Amino acid sequence: MWDHLYRDGRLATMAGTDPYGAIDGGALAVEGGRLAWVGPESELPRPAETLARTVSDLGGRWVTPGLIDCHTHLVYGGNRAAEFELRLKGASYEEIARAGGGIISTVEATRQADEESLFQAALPRLAALMAEGVTTIEIKSGYGLNLEHELKQLRVARQLGAVLPVTVKTTFLGAHAVPPDSDAEAYGEAVVAMMPEVAASGLADAVDAFCESIAFSPEQTARVFQAARHHRLPVKLHADQLSDLGGAALAARFGALSADHLEYTSEDGVAAMAEAGTVAVLLPGAFYVLRETKLPPIESFRSNGVPIALATDSNPGSAPVTSLLLMLSMGCTFFRLTPEEALAGVTRHAAKALGLQDSHGTLEVGKVADLCVWDIETPAELAYRVGYNPLAFALKAGVPISEAHRV
C-alpha cells in the first residue's frame, strides 16, 4: 500500500504538452517521499481506501510542484536601505558600487557577523519564501570575498537546509565583486586559489561569477570556470545584466546550468545557450528595483527553445525581495511571459537551472513529492494576483509543512 493518496485534485503537473500538464479529477500517491502514482482518479486500479494507508480529499483544489527559487543571495549581514534612497535621488547602481557602496558594503557587514547572527537574519527571509510554497532554494555566497567568510556563508546556507523542511542548493560566488584592497586580476586569481578548499569542503553545489564591467572580465571569469571544471563543480553566471560582454555565450561554452539576468544578451548569446542547454534565469525583482528599461530577449529565448526560469534574486541591494509569487506577476507584466511560462519558470525550468530536473519540478512518478495545494480557480491566478497568498498547504518529500515550520 502507498503511504498516502490524495484524491479529487486538479493537477498542474507541468509535464507534457497540454497547458500546465493539467489533469482534472486527478490523484497523487506518495510512497517513501516520492510520487508513486499520478493521473486521473478514474484510472486508479482499485478504490482509493484500499490503495493507501491514508487518503485525503483535496476538494477540487489545484496542485502544482513545489516552487523553486533558483537564484538568491539569502545569507548576508546588514541592509542597504540608504542606497535605495540614493538611487531614488539619481545615483546609478554602477556609481554606488564604484564609490565603495553596493556589494562591498554588504561584504563589510557580513564579515563582521558571526554564523549564528547570519543564520538568524536569514531565517525570516527563508520563512517568507516557504510560506508561499517554496520547497527548494538556491543560496549563493559572495559577500565574504575571502575564503574564511565565503565558507562561513556556505555553512549557514547548509544549516538553513538542515533545520527547515526545504532543499537548499549552495553556490560559491567568490567572484562576485572586487575587494577594495585588491584589483580584478589579482582577486580573480585568489578565487581560483580558493577553489580546491571550497570543493574539498563539500559546501558548494555549483560555482557562479559576476561577469560585468564593474566586476570580472570574460577572461577572468573563464579562469574561475576552468578551476570549477577541474574540481567537477557545475557553473552558473551573472551575465549581461548591465552590458553585453558576451556573458551568455561564455556561460554556454562551459556548459553552465544557467545564465542569469540577461538584459543585454545578444542573438549569438541566445543561440549558444540553446545549443548548450543553458537555462535563462530572469530576475524581475532586480529589473524593478534598479528601474531598468532594457528587456531581456524573451522572444529570442522562445524561438530558440531556451528554457526560461524566474527567481527572486533575493539580496540586500538590487532585489530585497522575499516573494516568489510576486516574481510570477512581474515576469508576466514586465517581460510579457504567459502565466504558464511563469509557473514553468519556478517549477520545471527552475529545477533544470539547479541540475535537479530528474528529481524535482514536475508532478511525475519517481520524483520527490514536493508539492503545493492552492485555493485557486485557475493556475493563472498565481501570476494574476498581487500581494495575495492562496497556498492551502505544501508537502516536502511527502510530509506536510506545518505553519510552525514556516516561521
C-alpha positions as CSV (number, residue, x, y, z in Angstrom):
1,M,0.0,0.0,0.0
2,W,1.1,3.6,-0.6
3,D,1.8,5.8,2.3
4,H,-0.7,8.5,1.2
5,L,-3.2,9.1,-1.6
6,Y,-4.5,12.5,-2.4
7,R,-7.7,12.4,-4.5
8,D,-10.1,14.8,-6.1
9,G,-7.5,17.3,-7.1
10,R,-6.8,19.4,-10.2
11,L,-3.2,18.7,-11.1
12,A,-0.9,21.2,-12.9
13,T,1.8,18.6,-13.4
14,M,3.9,21.0,-15.6
15,A,4.8,17.9,-17.7
16,G,3.8,17.0,-21.2
17,T,2.4,19.3,-23.9
18,D,-1.0,20.2,-22.7
19,P,-1.4,23.6,-20.9
20,Y,0.0,23.3,-17.4
21,G,0.1,19.5,-18.0
22,A,-3.3,19.7,-16.4
23,I,-5.3,16.7,-15.1
24,D,-8.8,17.4,-13.9
25,G,-10.2,15.0,-11.3
26,G,-6.6,13.9,-10.6
27,A,-5.0,11.8,-7.8
28,L,-1.4,11.5,-6.5
29,A,0.1,8.8,-4.4
30,V,3.2,9.2,-2.2
31,E,5.4,6.4,-1.1
32,G,8.8,6.8,0.6
33,G,8.8,10.6,0.0
34,R,8.3,10.2,-3.8
35,L,5.4,10.3,-6.2
36,A,4.3,6.7,-6.8
37,W,1.2,7.4,-8.9
38,V,-0.1,10.4,-10.8
39,G,-3.1,10.5,-13.0
40,P,-6.9,10.7,-13.3
41,E,-8.6,9.3,-10.3
42,S,-10.8,7.3,-12.6
43,E,-7.8,5.3,-13.6
44,L,-6.9,4.1,-10.1
45,P,-6.7,0.3,-10.1
46,R,-8.9,-0.1,-7.0
47,P,-11.0,2.0,-4.7
48,A,-8.8,4.7,-3.1
49,E,-9.2,3.4,0.5
50,T,-7.8,0.1,-0.5
51,L,-4.6,1.6,-2.0
52,A,-3.1,3.7,0.7
53,R,-2.7,3.8,4.4
54,T,-4.0,7.4,4.5
55,V,-6.4,9.0,1.9
56,S,-7.0,12.8,1.8
57,D,-9.6,14.6,-0.3
58,L,-8.3,17.8,-2.0
59,G,-11.8,19.1,-2.6
60,G,-11.0,20.1,-6.2
61,R,-8.0,22.3,-5.2
62,W,-5.2,22.8,-7.7
63,V,-1.9,21.1,-7.1
64,T,1.4,22.2,-8.5
65,P,5.0,21.0,-8.0
66,G,6.7,22.7,-5.0
67,L,8.1,26.1,-6.1
68,I,11.8,26.5,-6.7
69,D,13.7,29.8,-6.2
70,C,16.8,29.1,-8.3
71,H,18.8,32.4,-7.7
72,T,19.1,34.0,-4.3
73,H,21.7,35.7,-2.1
74,L,19.8,35.0,1.1
75,V,22.6,34.9,3.6
76,Y,24.1,38.3,4.4
77,G,24.7,40.9,7.1
78,G,23.1,44.4,7.3
79,N,20.9,46.1,4.8
80,R,21.2,48.7,2.1
81,A,18.2,50.9,2.5
82,A,20.4,54.0,2.4
83,E,21.4,53.1,-1.2
84,F,17.8,52.7,-2.1
85,E,17.4,56.3,-1.2
86,L,20.5,57.3,-3.2
87,R,19.1,55.6,-6.3
88,L,15.9,57.5,-5.9
89,K,17.9,60.7,-5.9
90,G,19.6,59.7,-9.2
91,A,22.6,57.7,-8.4
92,S,23.1,54.6,-10.6
93,Y,23.9,51.1,-9.4
94,E,27.4,51.4,-11.0
95,E,28.1,54.8,-9.4
96,I,27.2,53.5,-6.0
97,A,29.4,50.4,-6.5
98,R,32.4,52.4,-7.7
99,A,32.1,54.7,-4.6
100,G,32.5,51.7,-2.3
101,G,28.8,51.0,-1.7
102,G,26.9,48.2,-3.2
103,I,28.2,44.7,-2.7
104,I,31.2,45.9,-0.8
105,S,29.1,47.5,2.0
106,T,27.3,44.2,2.4
107,V,30.7,42.4,2.5
108,E,31.8,44.5,5.4
109,A,28.6,43.7,7.4
110,T,28.8,40.0,6.5
111,R,32.4,39.7,7.6
112,Q,31.6,41.3,10.9
113,A,28.7,38.9,11.6
114,D,29.1,35.5,13.1
115,E,27.4,32.4,11.8
116,E,24.6,32.5,14.3
117,S,23.8,36.1,13.5
118,L,23.7,35.4,9.8
119,F,21.6,32.3,10.4
120,Q,19.0,34.2,12.5
121,A,18.9,37.1,10.0
122,A,18.3,34.7,7.1
123,L,15.6,32.6,8.8
124,P,12.7,35.1,8.4
125,R,13.7,35.7,4.8
126,L,13.5,32.0,4.0
127,A,10.4,31.5,6.1
128,A,8.6,34.2,3.9
129,L,9.5,32.3,0.8
130,M,8.5,28.9,2.2
131,A,5.1,30.4,3.3
132,E,4.4,31.0,-0.4
133,G,5.2,27.4,-1.4
134,V,9.0,27.4,-2.0
135,T,10.3,23.9,-1.2
136,T,13.7,24.2,-3.0
137,I,16.0,27.2,-3.0
138,E,19.5,28.1,-4.2
139,I,21.6,30.3,-1.9
140,K,24.9,31.9,-3.0
141,S,27.9,33.1,-1.1
142,G,29.6,36.2,-2.5
143,Y,29.6,38.6,0.5
144,G,32.8,37.2,2.1
145,L,35.3,37.8,-0.7
146,N,37.9,35.7,1.1
147,L,38.0,32.0,1.8
148,E,37.1,32.2,5.5
149,H,33.9,34.3,5.1
150,E,32.8,32.6,1.8
151,L,32.9,29.3,3.6
152,K,31.1,30.9,6.5
153,Q,28.2,31.9,4.3
154,L,28.0,28.4,2.7
155,R,27.9,26.8,6.1
156,V,25.0,29.0,7.1
157,A,23.2,28.1,3.9
158,R,23.6,24.4,4.6
159,Q,22.4,24.9,8.2
160,L,19.2,26.5,6.9
161,G,18.5,23.4,4.9
162,A,19.3,21.2,7.8
163,V,16.9,23.0,10.2
164,L,14.0,23.8,7.9
165,P,12.0,21.4,5.5
166,V,13.4,22.9,2.4
167,T,16.1,21.7,-0.1
168,V,19.0,24.2,-0.2
169,K,21.4,24.1,-3.1
170,T,24.5,26.2,-2.5
171,T,26.6,28.2,-4.9
172,F,30.1,29.5,-4.4
173,L,30.1,33.1,-5.7
174,G,33.6,34.2,-4.7
175,A,33.9,36.2,-7.9
176,H,31.1,38.5,-7.0
177,A,32.9,41.8,-6.6
178,V,36.5,43.0,-6.2
179,P,37.6,43.7,-2.6
180,P,38.7,47.3,-2.0
181,D,42.2,46.1,-1.2
182,S,42.7,44.3,-4.5
183,D,42.1,44.5,-8.2
184,A,40.1,42.3,-10.5
185,E,43.0,40.4,-12.0
186,A,44.7,39.6,-8.6
187,Y,41.4,38.8,-6.8
188,G,40.3,36.6,-9.7
189,E,43.4,34.6,-9.2
190,A,42.6,34.5,-5.5
191,V,39.2,33.0,-6.2
192,V,40.9,30.3,-8.4
193,A,43.2,29.6,-5.4
194,M,40.1,29.2,-3.1
195,M,38.6,26.5,-5.4
196,P,40.4,23.4,-4.1
197,E,39.4,24.1,-0.5
198,V,35.8,25.0,-1.5
199,A,35.5,21.8,-3.4
200,A,37.0,19.7,-0.6
201,S,34.6,21.2,1.9
202,G,31.6,19.8,0.1
203,L,29.8,23.0,0.9
204,A,29.2,24.2,-2.7
205,D,27.0,22.5,-5.3
206,A,28.0,25.0,-8.0
207,V,30.2,28.0,-8.8
208,D,29.0,31.4,-10.0
209,A,30.6,34.7,-11.1
210,F,29.6,38.2,-12.0
211,C,30.9,39.0,-15.5
212,E,30.4,42.7,-15.9
213,S,32.5,45.9,-16.3
214,I,32.2,46.6,-12.6
215,A,33.2,43.1,-11.6
216,F,35.1,40.5,-13.7
217,S,36.0,40.3,-17.4
218,P,35.1,37.3,-19.6
219,E,38.8,36.2,-19.5
220,Q,38.9,36.4,-15.7
221,T,35.6,34.6,-15.4
222,A,36.8,31.9,-17.7
223,R,39.7,31.2,-15.4
224,V,37.3,30.8,-12.5
225,F,35.2,28.4,-14.5
226,Q,38.2,26.4,-15.6
227,A,39.1,25.9,-12.0
228,A,35.5,24.9,-11.2
229,R,35.5,22.4,-14.1
230,H,38.8,20.9,-12.8
231,H,37.0,20.2,-9.5
232,R,33.9,18.9,-11.2
233,L,31.7,21.7,-10.0
234,P,29.0,22.9,-12.4
235,V,28.8,26.6,-13.2
236,K,26.3,29.4,-13.4
237,L,26.8,33.1,-14.4
238,H,25.5,36.6,-13.7
239,A,25.6,37.6,-17.3
240,D,24.8,40.6,-19.5
241,Q,23.0,42.5,-16.8
242,L,24.4,46.0,-17.4
243,S,26.1,45.5,-20.7
244,D,26.8,42.8,-23.3
245,L,30.2,41.3,-22.6
246,G,29.3,38.0,-24.2
247,G,28.5,36.5,-20.8
248,A,25.7,34.3,-22.1
249,A,28.0,32.7,-24.7
250,L,30.7,32.3,-22.2
251,A,28.3,30.5,-19.8
252,A,27.2,28.3,-22.7
253,R,30.9,27.5,-23.6
254,F,31.3,26.0,-20.1
255,G,28.0,24.1,-20.2
256,A,26.6,26.3,-17.5
257,L,23.4,25.2,-15.7
258,S,22.1,28.8,-16.2
259,A,22.9,32.3,-17.2
260,D,21.1,34.9,-15.1
261,H,19.8,38.5,-15.7
262,L,20.5,38.6,-19.4
263,E,19.0,42.0,-20.2
264,Y,21.7,42.8,-22.8
265,T,22.2,39.3,-24.2
266,S,22.8,39.2,-28.0
267,E,21.3,36.8,-30.5
268,D,24.6,35.0,-30.6
269,G,24.4,34.5,-26.9
270,V,20.9,33.1,-27.1
271,A,21.9,30.7,-29.8
272,A,24.9,29.5,-27.7
273,M,22.6,28.9,-24.7
274,A,20.2,27.0,-26.8
275,E,22.9,24.7,-28.1
276,A,24.4,24.1,-24.6
277,G,21.0,23.6,-22.9
278,T,21.7,26.5,-20.5
279,V,18.6,27.9,-18.8
280,A,17.9,31.6,-18.9
281,V,17.1,32.8,-15.4
282,L,15.2,36.1,-15.4
283,L,15.2,38.3,-12.3
284,P,12.3,40.8,-12.5
285,G,12.8,41.9,-8.9
286,A,16.2,43.4,-9.8
287,F,14.8,44.8,-13.0
288,Y,12.1,46.6,-10.9
289,V,14.3,47.9,-8.1
290,L,17.0,49.2,-10.4
291,R,14.3,50.7,-12.7
292,E,15.8,49.1,-15.7
293,T,14.3,49.6,-19.1
294,K,16.3,47.1,-21.3
295,L,14.2,43.9,-21.6
296,P,15.8,40.5,-21.9
297,P,15.4,39.0,-25.3
298,I,12.3,37.0,-24.4
299,E,11.1,36.3,-27.9
300,S,14.5,35.1,-28.9
301,F,14.6,32.7,-26.0
302,R,11.2,31.3,-27.0
303,S,12.1,30.9,-30.7
304,N,15.4,29.3,-29.9
305,G,13.9,26.9,-27.3
306,V,15.9,28.3,-24.4
307,P,14.1,27.3,-21.1
308,I,13.1,30.4,-19.1
309,A,13.2,30.4,-15.3
310,L,12.2,33.1,-12.8
311,A,13.8,33.8,-9.4
312,T,13.7,36.4,-6.7
313,D,17.5,37.2,-6.7
314,S,16.8,38.0,-3.0
315,N,19.6,40.2,-1.9
316,P,20.1,43.4,0.2
317,G,20.8,45.8,-2.7
318,S,19.3,45.3,-6.1
319,A,16.5,42.9,-5.1
320,P,15.4,43.0,-1.5
321,V,12.6,40.5,-2.4
322,T,11.2,37.6,-0.4
323,S,8.1,36.8,-2.6
324,L,8.4,34.3,-5.5
325,L,4.7,34.7,-6.2
326,L,5.4,38.4,-6.9
327,M,8.0,37.4,-9.4
328,L,5.4,35.5,-11.3
329,S,3.3,38.7,-11.6
330,M,6.3,40.8,-12.5
331,G,7.6,38.2,-15.0
332,C,4.2,38.5,-16.8
333,T,3.8,42.3,-16.5
334,F,7.4,43.4,-17.3
335,F,8.6,40.6,-19.5
336,R,5.3,39.6,-21.1
337,L,5.6,35.9,-20.1
338,T,2.4,34.0,-20.1
339,P,1.1,32.7,-16.7
340,E,2.0,29.2,-17.8
341,E,5.6,30.2,-18.7
342,A,5.9,32.0,-15.4
343,L,4.8,28.9,-13.4
344,A,7.1,26.7,-15.5
345,G,9.8,29.2,-14.6
346,V,9.5,28.5,-10.9
347,T,9.0,24.7,-11.3
348,R,10.2,22.7,-14.3
349,H,12.8,25.2,-15.7
350,A,14.0,26.3,-12.2
351,A,14.7,22.7,-11.4
352,K,16.8,22.4,-14.6
353,A,18.7,25.6,-13.6
354,L,19.8,23.8,-10.5
355,G,20.5,20.4,-12.2
356,L,17.5,18.9,-10.4
357,Q,15.3,18.2,-13.4
358,D,15.4,14.4,-12.8
359,S,14.0,14.7,-9.3
360,H,12.1,18.0,-9.0
361,G,10.0,20.5,-10.9
362,T,7.1,18.4,-12.2
363,L,4.5,16.0,-10.8
364,E,5.7,12.7,-12.3
365,V,6.1,9.2,-10.9
366,G,9.5,8.8,-9.3
367,K,10.1,12.5,-8.5
368,V,10.4,13.9,-5.0
369,A,6.9,14.5,-3.5
370,D,7.3,18.3,-3.2
371,L,4.0,19.9,-4.0
372,C,1.8,22.8,-3.3
373,V,-2.0,22.8,-2.9
374,W,-3.7,26.1,-3.8
375,D,-7.1,27.7,-3.2
376,I,-7.4,29.0,-6.7
377,E,-9.8,28.6,-9.6
378,T,-7.1,28.5,-12.3
379,P,-3.3,28.3,-12.2
380,A,-3.1,31.7,-13.9
381,E,-4.2,33.2,-10.6
382,L,-0.8,32.6,-9.2
383,A,0.6,35.2,-11.6
384,Y,-2.5,37.4,-11.7
385,R,-2.9,38.3,-8.0
386,V,-0.5,40.7,-6.4
387,G,0.2,40.5,-2.6
388,Y,-2.1,37.5,-2.1
389,N,-1.0,34.1,-1.0
390,P,-3.6,31.3,-1.8
391,L,-1.4,28.4,-0.5
392,A,-3.5,25.9,1.4
393,F,-0.6,23.6,2.3
394,A,2.6,22.2,0.9
395,L,4.4,18.9,1.1
396,K,8.1,18.4,1.4
397,A,9.1,14.9,0.4
398,G,5.6,13.8,1.1
399,V,5.4,15.4,4.6
400,P,3.1,18.4,5.2
401,I,4.9,21.6,6.0
402,S,3.2,23.0,9.1
403,E,2.8,26.7,9.9
404,A,5.3,26.0,12.8
405,H,8.0,25.1,10.2
406,R,7.4,28.3,8.2
407,V,8.1,30.9,10.9
